[in-house]
Amino acid sequence: MLFGLNIPDVGWVTAQNLARHFETIDRLIAAKQEDIEEVDGIGPDRAESIAEWFADDANRALVAELRELGLRFEIGDELKPVEGPLSGKTYVITGTLEGLTRDEAAAALVARGAKVGNSVSGKTTGLIVGEEPGNSKLTKARKQDVPLVDEAALNELLRG
């Protein structure tokens, strides 16, 4: 549901991570910037943007109107963390993958217990690198000694 609100700087992965972290939109609305920064893949700038979006009266009215129309703003079983072989691991994806879209790869990782972030940090287990990767993610991963994972290794992770 968060992804559909068109919050600036909130794509599919960030929306999933926010939903898992806060579990209800009421908790997210009440969150301070510092609380939002605790979510995997969210830094200070993005956290500030999200906090500002929810502080805006028009956006709060939109959420209230959608709720009145019957939309559910709480985490469902489909988003609750899954225990699996990749539990405790966090991956970031950059570039274009040949066999999967990035969303499909992210969903497959999450289905096996992993978390998927948008930016490389000290918590990142590996950076999955496709064709034409983003230089900033690649550079940050190399500086922080985050392992680079090619598509063949990703497929092994998903099989194993």
C-alpha positions, 0 to 999 in steps of 0.5 A: 500500500505504501508504494501506491501512495507515491511518496518521493524516494519510496520505491517497492523495496523501501515501501516493503522495508517500511511496512515490515519495520513499522507494521501499521501506517499509524506507527509510520505517521507517528515516527520521527526522522530518527525512527525512519533512519533505523529502517534498512536502506534509509539514510537521513535524506530519505528519512527526512523526505518520508517524515515530511510527506507524512507531516503534510496535512493533505497527505494525512487526509489522503491516508484517512480517505483511503482508510474510509474507503476500506484500504488496509494500512497494516502489515499482512502475513505476506510481508511478515519476515520469513525464516529461511536459509538467508535469514539475517542477511541483507542484500542490495541490488544494482544494475540489470539482471538477465534472468529476473527483474530486480523486483523478482530478485528482491521478492525471491531473496525475501521469500528465503528470509533475506532483507533487501535494501536500497543502499549499501551500508555496514549491514549489507551482506552482499551487493548483487551486481547486474549489467550497468550497475550504479557507480555509487553503490559499487564504489560504496560496496568496495570501500566497505568491503561488501562482497559483490555477487554476480547473477550466477552467484545470486541464482546459487543463493536462490537455489540453495 
